[in-house]
Amino acid sequence: MRTFGLCLKIFISATSFSLANESCSNIQGRLVMVKSNATKESLVTIMQNMKMDRAWVGIDDIQSEGTYVWSDGSVLTTEEKTVYIAGQPDDYNNNH
C-alpha cells in the first residue's frame, strides 16, 4: 500500500515484535519508523480506516533498556520522542 508518502505492507495477524520484525526483513523491508507527527498521523489514519488499535513500529530498546534504536540503526532523538505519548514506545505486554 502506498499512501501518505509511506509504502506499507500490513499484516493483520497478531504477532510478537520479533516475528513482525522478521516478517518485514524476509521481504527486504523494515517496520515503519514513526519519526514525525506527519508519519504518525498518516499511520493513525490508516489504522483507523482498517479498524486497527495497535501496531508494531520499528523501534526497540532490546539491547539496552531505555536506549531506543530505530530499525535502520539510528538512535531515537529527543525531538522524535515528542511524537509519542508518555510511556511509549513500549513492548506491549512484554511481547518481544
C-alpha positions in Angstrom: 0.0 0.0 0.0 1.5 3.4 -1.0 -0.3 6.2 0.8 0.6 9.3 2.7 4.2 9.1 1.4 4.6 5.6 3.0 5.0 2.3 1.4 3.3 -0.2 3.7 2.6 -3.9 3.8 0.1 -4.6 6.6 -0.1 -7.9 8.3 -3.4 -8.3 10.2 -2.5 -11.3 12.3 -1.4 -10.7 15.9 2.2 -11.4 16.5 5.2 -10.6 18.6 7.6 -7.7 17.9 10.4 -10.1 16.8 8.2 -12.0 14.5 6.8 -8.8 13.0 10.4 -7.6 12.5 11.4 -10.9 11.0 8.4 -10.8 8.6 9.5 -7.4 7.3 13.1 -8.5 6.9 12.0 -11.5 4.9 10.6 -9.2 2.3 13.6 -6.8 2.4 11.6 -4.2 4.4 11.6 -2.9 7.9 9.0 -2.0 10.5 7.7 1.6 9.9 9.8 4.3 11.6 7.4 6.9 13.1 9.9 9.8 13.5 7.5 12.7 12.8 4.0 13.8 13.7 3.1 13.7 10.0 4.1 10.0 9.7 2.3 9.3 13.0 -0.9 11.0 11.8 -0.7 9.1 8.5 -0.3 5.8 10.3 -3.1 6.6 12.7 -5.5 7.4 9.8 -4.6 4.1 8.1 -5.1 2.2 11.3 -8.5 3.8 12.0 -9.6 3.1 8.4 -8.7 -0.6 8.9 -10.2 -0.7 12.5 -6.8 -1.5 14.0 -6.0 -0.4 17.5 -2.3 -1.2 17.7 0.8 -1.8 15.5 4.4 -2.6 16.0 6.8 0.2 14.8 10.5 -0.1 14.0 12.0 1.0 17.3 13.2 -1.0 20.3 15.3 -1.0 23.4 16.1 -4.7 23.4 19.9 -4.3 23.5 19.8 -1.7 26.4 16.7 -0.9 28.4 15.7 2.7 27.8 18.0 3.3 24.8 15.7 3.2 21.8 17.1 2.3 18.4 15.3 2.6 15.1 15.1 -0.3 12.7 17.7 1.5 10.5 20.2 1.5 13.4 19.8 5.2 14.3 19.1 6.2 17.9 15.8 7.9 19.0 16.4 11.7 19.3 14.8 14.0 21.8 12.8 15.6 19.0 11.5 12.3 17.8 10.5 11.2 21.3 7.9 14.1 21.3 6.0 12.1 18.7 5.0 9.5 21.3 2.7 9.8 24.3 4.1 9.2 27.8 5.1 5.6 28.4 5.6 4.9 24.7 7.1 3.3 22.9 6.8 0.1 24.9 6.9 -3.6 24.4 3.2 -4.2 24.8 2.8 -6.8 27.5 6.4 -7.8 27.2 5.6 -9.2 23.7 9.0 -9.0 22.1 
